[in-house]
Amino acid sequence: MSFYDTLRHFADSYGLAVICALYLTLCLWHFRPAAKGHVEAAKHSIFKDDDDGQ
């Protein structure tokens, strides 16, 4: 078995599982209770330098 076949087998089986787990972790990281302050700051950051049109 060549190195390419070994990497191909890993990508076909375990690689997909690792990528899916990482995707779910990063998506759910946003909804953890400790992130509330960061979410609020990001939500209002677009208005940080807004001077109400003056």
C-alpha positions, 0 to 999 in steps of 0.5 A: 500500500502506497503513501497516497493510498493511506492518505486517501483512506484516511481522508475518505473515512476519518477526515470527513468525521473530523471536519464535521466535528470541527464544523459543529464545534465552531458553530455551537461555540457561538451559543455557549453562555460564556460568549454572551458578552462577545456576541453582544459586542459584535452585534453592536460593533457596526454602530460603534463609530456612528454619530447619528448623521451629524 
